[in-house]
Amino acid sequence: MRLIWIGLLFAPLASPCMAETVATDWPAEKCAVYEAAWNQSLDAFGSDEMNFAFLAGNENFIASGCSEAGEICPRSEQELEIANALSLAMINAGAASTFLPFHCPQPESAADGWSGPGL
């Protein structure tokens, strides 16, 4: 009986067809989760203080199948709440933080671009 359970646990790993199916569906699954979380976040937090760039950036990211790198920077408190909710939803779904489209430009440093230790 024990061997049957072990076989059932590892059988999916031995099938290259199943592994390929999972790998090719994962980007689409992540995007579907992101889209659902985006819609839920809009319902929960609203869009009163939302900048058009934040709204359009998320809509464009979803429309691209979540395949284009995002340059979305949450600026208002509401945008930050939504970005945090989306981040948690994606991490809970098993997506890495590199999937997320959020990126804020870094301000110029007073040390000619040095941003290492000591600043």
C-alpha positions as a Markdown table, in Angstrom:
| # | Residue | x | y | z |
|---|---|---|---|---|
| 1 | Met | 0.0 | 0.0 | 0.0 |
| 2 | Arg | 2.8 | 2.3 | 0.9 |
| 3 | Leu | 4.4 | 1.9 | -2.6 |
| 4 | Ile | 1.1 | 2.8 | -4.2 |
| 5 | Trp | 1.0 | 6.2 | -2.4 |
| 6 | Ile | 4.7 | 6.9 | -3.2 |
| 7 | Gly | 3.9 | 6.1 | -6.9 |
| 8 | Leu | 0.9 | 8.4 | -6.9 |
| 9 | Leu | 3.0 | 11.2 | -5.4 |
| 10 | Phe | 5.8 | 11.0 | -7.9 |
| 11 | Ala | 3.9 | 9.9 | -11.0 |
| 12 | Pro | 3.2 | 13.4 | -12.3 |
| 13 | Leu | 6.9 | 14.2 | -12.1 |
| 14 | Ala | 7.8 | 11.3 | -14.3 |
| 15 | Ser | 5.5 | 12.4 | -17.1 |
| 16 | Pro | 7.2 | 14.9 | -19.5 |
| 17 | Cys | 3.9 | 15.6 | -21.2 |
| 18 | Met | 2.2 | 16.6 | -18.0 |
| 19 | Ala | 5.2 | 18.7 | -17.0 |
| 20 | Glu | 5.1 | 20.5 | -20.4 |
| 21 | Thr | 1.4 | 21.2 | -20.1 |
| 22 | Val | 1.8 | 22.7 | -16.6 |
| 23 | Ala | 4.7 | 24.8 | -17.7 |
| 24 | Thr | 3.0 | 26.3 | -20.8 |
| 25 | Asp | -0.3 | 27.0 | -18.8 |
| 26 | Trp | 1.4 | 28.7 | -15.8 |
| 27 | Pro | 1.9 | 32.1 | -17.4 |
| 28 | Ala | -1.7 | 32.2 | -18.5 |
| 29 | Glu | -2.8 | 31.0 | -15.0 |
| 30 | Lys | -0.7 | 33.7 | -13.3 |
| 31 | Cys | -2.2 | 36.4 | -15.6 |
| 32 | Ala | -5.8 | 35.2 | -14.9 |
| 33 | Val | -5.1 | 35.3 | -11.1 |
| 34 | Tyr | -3.6 | 38.8 | -11.6 |
| 35 | Glu | -6.6 | 40.0 | -13.5 |
| 36 | Ala | -9.1 | 38.6 | -10.9 |
| 37 | Ala | -7.0 | 40.2 | -8.1 |
| 38 | Trp | -7.0 | 43.5 | -10.0 |
| 39 | Asn | -10.7 | 43.5 | -10.4 |
| 40 | Gln | -11.2 | 42.6 | -6.7 |
| 41 | Ser | -8.8 | 45.3 | -5.7 |
| 42 | Leu | -10.7 | 47.9 | -7.7 |
| 43 | Asp | -14.0 | 46.8 | -6.1 |
| 44 | Ala | -12.4 | 46.9 | -2.6 |
| 45 | Phe | -10.3 | 50.0 | -2.7 |
| 46 | Gly | -12.0 | 52.0 | -5.5 |
| 47 | Ser | -10.3 | 54.3 | -7.9 |
| 48 | Asp | -10.9 | 57.8 | -6.4 |
| 49 | Glu | -7.2 | 58.7 | -5.9 |
| 50 | Met | -5.9 | 56.6 | -8.8 |
| 51 | Asn | -3.7 | 58.2 | -11.4 |
| 52 | Phe | -4.5 | 57.3 | -15.0 |
| 53 | Ala | -1.0 | 56.0 | -15.5 |
| 54 | Phe | -1.5 | 53.4 | -12.7 |
| 55 | Leu | -4.9 | 52.4 | -14.1 |
| 56 | Ala | -3.8 | 52.2 | -17.7 |
| 57 | Gly | -0.5 | 50.5 | -16.8 |
| 58 | Asn | -2.3 | 47.6 | -15.1 |
| 59 | Glu | -5.0 | 47.3 | -17.8 |
| 60 | Asn | -2.2 | 47.2 | -20.5 |
| 61 | Phe | -0.2 | 44.6 | -18.5 |
| 62 | Ile | -3.3 | 42.4 | -18.4 |
| 63 | Ala | -4.2 | 43.0 | -22.1 |
| 64 | Ser | -0.6 | 41.9 | -23.0 |
| 65 | Gly | -1.2 | 38.6 | -21.3 |
| 66 | Cys | 1.0 | 39.8 | -18.5 |
| 67 | Ser | 4.0 | 39.3 | -20.7 |
| 68 | Glu | 5.3 | 42.9 | -21.1 |
| 69 | Ala | 7.5 | 44.2 | -18.3 |
| 70 | Gly | 5.7 | 46.8 | -16.4 |
| 71 | Glu | 6.8 | 50.3 | -15.3 |
| 72 | Ile | 3.9 | 50.9 | -13.0 |
| 73 | Cys | 4.8 | 53.1 | -9.9 |
| 74 | Pro | 2.1 | 53.4 | -7.2 |
| 75 | Arg | 2.1 | 56.9 | -6.0 |
| 76 | Ser | -1.0 | 57.6 | -3.9 |
| 77 | Glu | -2.0 | 55.8 | -0.7 |
| 78 | Gln | -4.8 | 54.0 | -2.6 |
| 79 | Glu | -2.4 | 52.9 | -5.4 |
| 80 | Leu | 0.0 | 51.5 | -2.8 |
| 81 | Glu | -2.8 | 49.6 | -1.1 |
| 82 | Ile | -3.8 | 48.1 | -4.4 |
| 83 | Ala | -0.2 | 47.2 | -5.3 |
| 84 | Asn | 0.3 | 45.6 | -1.9 |
| 85 | Ala | -3.0 | 43.6 | -2.3 |
| 86 | Leu | -1.9 | 42.5 | -5.8 |
| 87 | Ser | 1.5 | 41.5 | -4.6 |
| 88 | Leu | 0.1 | 39.4 | -1.8 |
| 89 | Ala | -2.5 | 37.7 | -4.1 |
| 90 | Met | 0.3 | 36.8 | -6.6 |
| 91 | Ile | 2.6 | 35.5 | -3.9 |
| 92 | Asn | -0.2 | 33.4 | -2.4 |
| 93 | Ala | -0.8 | 32.0 | -5.9 |
| 94 | Gly | 2.8 | 30.9 | -6.1 |
| 95 | Ala | 4.0 | 33.6 | -8.5 |
| 96 | Ala | 7.4 | 35.2 | -7.9 |
| 97 | Ser | 7.6 | 38.9 | -7.1 |
| 98 | Thr | 9.5 | 39.3 | -10.4 |
| 99 | Phe | 6.1 | 38.7 | -12.2 |
| 100 | Leu | 4.6 | 41.9 | -10.9 |
| 101 | Pro | 4.6 | 45.0 | -13.1 |
| 102 | Phe | 5.6 | 47.5 | -10.4 |
| 103 | His | 8.8 | 49.5 | -10.8 |
| 104 | Cys | 9.5 | 53.0 | -9.4 |
| 105 | Pro | 12.4 | 55.0 | -10.7 |
| 106 | Gln | 15.2 | 55.6 | -8.2 |
| 107 | Pro | 16.0 | 59.2 | -7.5 |
| 108 | Glu | 19.4 | 60.5 | -8.5 |
| 109 | Ser | 21.9 | 60.1 | -5.7 |
| 110 | Ala | 24.0 | 63.0 | -4.5 |
| 111 | Ala | 27.1 | 60.7 | -4.9 |
| 112 | Asp | 27.2 | 60.6 | -8.7 |
| 113 | Gly | 25.0 | 57.5 | -9.0 |
| 114 | Trp | 26.6 | 55.6 | -6.2 |
| 115 | Ser | 23.9 | 53.9 | -4.2 |
| 116 | Gly | 26.0 | 51.4 | -2.2 |
| 117 | Pro | 26.7 | 51.2 | 1.5 |
| 118 | Gly | 27.2 | 54.4 | 3.4 |
| 119 | Leu | 24.5 | 56.5 | 1.7 |
